[in-house]
């Protein structure tokens, strides 16, 4: 058996950890020695209401098993809430090593019926929530020269899903968020990655039906635990995970076609070459992607 990945003394903030995926992350990492801030407002699936017992129950579960954890019930949806979550980690354990952005809500509706009251709260929790919590933690990670950040994206953002324009936009936004943090955190040994989980939770149980029994949230925590570990080298990457399967999702760019006298008709007539996926590149950042244009321009001159 390989050496077990341990987290002795490392401080982990997990948002939305009062149940589902977040609870699984918290319990597994605590069992490996992590000191965990279990954050959860305890609201309903649509984000309304609150219940402070959700986080407390997970903390009790962890401490009963010999681990260390502290409950936090602040909302990720405000800057003040994010600051308070990070401060609770500092007050309890003196630092922050890992942030797992997991909190989420659903307010699904077909786009033509989607008003601002369905858009703003979803963006506030999923996307702005990641900014609100990661921001104050980021400053401390830079100072200590170490950090791990995992954000929860979704296939709804990566590939699209009916009735989830708000949710999909927020989740794809987290991919861009992750990739920028990977670039900016490189010289500080801060790694940032994202996951797109398929799992049975309160948010998905009505959609998955019987299939949900095969994709429990416990199958997602092992990937998150690896990505949170100090030995993890990947950064700026996105991984699909569910039911015991882990795969990488990436943005590729075809070789393409071009002309220095490009016209709309050229685009039409060369469409099959432009979109040919037989050969492609996977840029690690905007510099890599810009390099593809530079190569074309140099060959065209």
N, C-alpha and C positions, 0 to 999 in steps of 0.2 A: 504494500500500500504506500502511496506517495505521502510526503509530509503534509499534514493538515494545514490549511491556511488559517492562521490565527490573527486576532486583532487586539491582543492584550494592551490595555491602556489607550486605545484609540477611541476618539469620541465621534459618535455618529448621530447626525440629525436625520430623522426620517419623518417626512410630512405625510399626513393621511395614514398614520400607522395604527389607528384604532381598530382596524379590521382588514380583511382582504389581503392584497399584495403587501401593503405596508407592514401589517402585523407579521406576515411571514418573514419579511426582510429583518424586522426587529428581533424576532425570536431566534432566527438562525444566527445572526451576527452576534447577538448577546451570548449565545451558547459558545461562540468562538472567542469570547473575551472582550467584545466591544462594549463601551459605555454608551448607552443609547438614550437619546432624547426622543421620546414617543410623542410626536405632535399629532393632535387630531381635534378639530373643532367639535366633532360629534354630530354633524348635521346630516340631513337627509340626502339622498342621491342627487337631488337638484340643488343642494347647497343651503336650503332653508333650515332654520332651527339649530339647536346645539345640544350636546349631551356630554358633559365633562367625564362621565363614567367610562366612555369608550377608551380613551387613552389610559385611564387609571387601571382598567382591567388588564390591558396588555402589560403594563408595568408590573402589576401583581403577578402575572404569569411568569414574567422574566425573573423577578426577584425570588419567587418561590422555587425556581429552578437553580438558584444560586448566582444569577447574573445581577448586573447593576443597570438601572434605568430610572429615568425621571419623566413624569408626564408633563405635557405642555398643551394648552388648549387655545392658544392664539390662532387667529386666522391668517393664512398666508396671503390673503387677498389685499392686504394693506402693507404699506412700507413699515408702519409702526409694528404691525404683527410680525413681520419678518425679522425686524430688529429684536423684538422680544424673544422670539424663538432662539435666535443665535445667542442672545444674552443669557438665556436659561442654561445653555450648554456651557458657557464660560463660567457662570456662577456655580454650576454643579460640579464641573470637571476641569475647568481652567483653560480649555481650548476647543477647537473644532478641527477635526481631520477629514471628515466625510460628510457630504450632504447628498441625500437621496430625495429628489423632488418627485413625490408620488401623489400628493393631494390632487383630487379631481372631482368634478361634478358633471352631470349631464343635463342639458336642456335641449333635447332633440326636437326638430321641426323641419319640414320641407322649407327650402330656402325662400320660396315666395311668401311664406307665412312667418318668417323669422324676423321679429322685431328686435329693437335694441335691448329690451328686457331679457331676451334670450341670448344675446351676443356678449354684452359687457360682463355679466357674472362669470361666464365660462372663460373668457380671456383673462379676467382678473385672477381666477384661481389657478388655471393651468399655466398660462404664460407669464403674466405679471407676478404670479405667486413664486415662480422659479427665480425671477429677478429679485423679488423682495427678500427671499431667504438666502439665496446664493450671494447676493451683493455684500452684506455685512460679513458673511463667512469668508468670502473671497479675500477681503482685506487682511484677515488674520492668516489665511493660507499663504498669501504672498509673503507676509512677514516671517512666517516660520519655514518657508521654502518647501511646503508639502501640502497636498490636498487631493482628494478624489471626489468627483461630482458625477452622479448618475441621474439623468432626467428621464421621465417616463413619456415617451412619444406614443404613437398608435398607428396601426395599419390604416385607420380612418384618415390620418393626415398624409401618410406615405402613399397610399393607393386610392383613397377616396371611399366614401360610404354615404348612401342616401340619408338625408335628414340631419347630417352632422357638419354643415359648413362651418359653424362656430367652433365646434370641437376639433374638426380636422385642421382648421387654420391655426388654432392654438397649438395643436400637437406637432404640426410641421414647423411652426415657429420655434419649438423647442429643439428641433434638429439644427436649425441655423444658430440658435443660442449655443448649443453644444459645440458646434464646429468652431465658432469664434473663441469660446473659452479654451478650447484645445490649443489654438494658435497662441493666444495671449498667455496661457498658463505654462507653456512649454519650458521656459527658462526658470520657472519656479517649482518644477516637479509637481505641477498640478495637472492631473489627467481628467478629462471630461468625456463621457460617453453617454449614449442614449439607448433605451430599450423600447421595443414595440411588443408588448406582451399580449398573448391570447390566454385569458384565464377567466375562470368563473369567479365573479365578485358580485357585490350588490348591484353594481352598475351594468353587469352583463348577463346575470342569471336568467332574466326574462328572454334574452335574445338567443342564448346558447341552447336552452332546453336540455335534453338528455345528453347532448354532446358535452355539456359543461362538466359532467362527472369525470371526463377524461382529461380535463385541463384545469385542475385545481391550482390555486395560487402558489401552492408549495413548489411547483415546478419552475417558478420564475426566480425565486430567491437565490438559488445557487449561482446563476449568472450574475445577478446583482452583487452578490458577495464576492465573487472573483473580481469584478470590475472595481470594487471598492478596496481591494487589497493593495498593499504597497508593492507587491510583485507585478501588478498589472502594468503592462507596457502599452497596449493599444490606447489611443486617444483620438477624439474626434470621429468616432465610429458609431454606427447604429446597428443594433442586433435585434432580430426577431426571436421571440422565445415563447414556448408554450408546450405543455404536455410532455416535457422531456426533450424536445427538439430545440436546438439553438442554431441560428443561421445569421449571416451578415447581410444587411441591406445596404446598398451603396448607390451613389449617384454616378453614373457613367456618362461619357461623352463620345459620340461616334467620331470616326476620323473626319467625316464631313466632306464637303466639296466647296470650292470657292473660285472666284474670279475677281480680278481687280476692276472689272467692268460689270459687276454684278447687276442684273436686272430682275424684275419680278418673273419674267419668262424663264430666265436661267434657273431660278429657284424651282419653278414648276417643272421644268424639263429634267432637272437633276434630283428630283425629290427622293427617288429610290436610293441614290448614292448618299445623299445627305442623311437619310434615316437608316442606313445599313448598319445593323448591330453586330455584324460578324467581327468587326475590330472596334475596340473602344478603349478609352483611357479612364482612369478613376483619379481625378485630381485630388490631392490631399489638402488643397487650399486654393485661394484665388490666384496666388502666384503660379501654381502649376497650370491652372486653367488659362491664365494669360499667356503662359509659355506656348500653348497650342496655337494661339494667334500669331505669336512672334515667329514660330516655325513656319507657318503658312506665309506670312509676309516676306520672310527672308527667301523662301523658295519662289515666291511670285515676282520678286524684283529681278 
